Amino acid sequence: MIYAGSIKEMDTSVIYPSCNNEEHRDDILRGVFQLLVRDYGARPFGRVRVYPATSCQQVHDAHPTLGSGYYWISTDGEEPVETYCDFLNYYFC
């Protein structure tokens, strides 16, 4: 839960865009995750396209309790791609 101080400090132009398209949705997600990182140390690496991880290892390091599955990975600044990470057998991309 985000405490009241965070809500007051939000840039509402990012959270409430004037148009509903993919670019604005990404801006909203970035704004929300920036607050989570700032206020709670949350690391969304790999869980959403706008915050891709650089490897499955980074996803596992940031979220050691997550199970195997598809995560957003972007290497060398490339466009993020949903990639399967097998954490059960410790097979990292």
VEXDREN-2710 file (C-alpha; in Angstrom, 1 decimal):
% VEXDREN-2710
k/r/px/py/pz
1/MET/0.0/0.0/0.0
2/ILE/1.4/3.4/-0.9
3/TYR/1.2/5.8/2.0
4/ALA/-0.5/9.2/1.6
5/GLY/2.7/11.2/1.3
6/SER/3.5/9.3/-1.9
7/ILE/0.1/10.0/-3.4
8/LYS/0.5/13.8/-2.8
9/GLU/3.9/13.8/-4.4
10/MET/2.8/12.0/-7.6
11/ASP/3.0/13.8/-10.9
12/THR/-0.6/13.3/-11.8
13/SER/0.0/14.2/-15.4
14/VAL/1.8/10.8/-15.6
15/ILE/-0.7/8.9/-13.6
16/TYR/-3.8/10.4/-15.4
17/PRO/-2.9/10.9/-19.0
18/SER/-5.3/12.7/-21.4
19/CYS/-5.2/9.8/-23.8
20/ASN/-5.4/6.0/-23.4
21/ASN/-2.7/4.5/-25.6
22/GLU/0.2/2.2/-25.1
23/GLU/2.7/5.0/-24.6
24/HIS/0.6/6.5/-21.8
25/ARG/0.0/3.1/-20.2
26/ASP/3.8/2.7/-20.1
27/ASP/4.1/6.1/-18.5
28/ILE/1.6/5.1/-15.9
29/LEU/3.4/1.9/-15.1
30/ARG/6.8/3.7/-14.9
31/GLY/5.3/6.3/-12.5
32/VAL/3.8/3.6/-10.2
33/PHE/7.0/1.5/-10.2
34/GLN/9.1/4.5/-9.5
35/LEU/7.0/5.1/-6.4
36/LEU/7.3/1.5/-5.4
37/VAL/11.1/1.5/-5.8
38/ARG/11.4/4.8/-4.0
39/ASP/9.1/4.0/-1.1
40/TYR/9.6/0.3/-0.6
41/GLY/12.7/-0.8/-2.4
42/ALA/10.6/-2.9/-4.8
43/ARG/12.4/-4.1/-7.8
44/PRO/10.0/-4.9/-10.7
45/PHE/12.8/-6.1/-13.0
46/GLY/11.3/-8.5/-15.6
47/ARG/7.8/-8.4/-14.3
48/VAL/6.5/-5.7/-16.7
49/ARG/7.7/-4.7/-20.2
50/VAL/8.6/-1.2/-19.1
51/TYR/11.1/-2.5/-16.6
52/PRO/12.8/-5.5/-18.3
53/ALA/15.6/-7.4/-16.6
54/THR/18.9/-7.9/-18.4
55/SER/18.8/-11.7/-17.7
56/CYS/16.9/-14.4/-15.9
57/GLN/19.6/-14.2/-13.2
58/GLN/18.6/-10.5/-12.5
59/VAL/14.9/-11.5/-12.2
60/HIS/15.9/-14.3/-9.8
61/ASP/18.1/-12.0/-7.7
62/ALA/15.4/-9.3/-7.5
63/HIS/12.6/-11.8/-6.8
64/PRO/14.0/-15.0/-5.3
65/THR/10.6/-16.4/-4.4
66/LEU/9.1/-16.1/-7.9
67/GLY/8.6/-19.3/-9.8
68/SER/9.7/-20.3/-13.3
69/GLY/7.8/-18.5/-16.1
70/TYR/7.9/-15.8/-18.7
71/TYR/9.6/-12.6/-17.8
72/TRP/10.6/-9.5/-19.8
73/ILE/14.3/-9.6/-20.8
74/SER/16.2/-6.9/-22.7
75/THR/19.9/-7.3/-23.4
76/ASP/22.1/-4.6/-24.7
77/GLY/19.3/-2.1/-24.8
78/GLU/17.3/-4.2/-27.3
79/GLU/13.4/-4.2/-27.4
80/PRO/12.2/-6.3/-24.4
81/VAL/11.2/-9.9/-25.2
82/GLU/9.1/-12.3/-23.0
83/THR/11.6/-15.0/-22.2
84/TYR/11.0/-18.3/-20.2
85/CYS/13.2/-18.5/-17.1
86/ASP/13.5/-21.9/-15.5
87/PHE/14.2/-21.2/-11.8
88/LEU/13.4/-24.8/-10.6
89/ASN/16.4/-26.2/-12.5
90/TYR/18.4/-23.0/-12.2
91/TYR/18.6/-22.6/-15.9
92/PHE/19.2/-19.0/-16.6
93/CYS/19.2/-17.3/-20.0
END
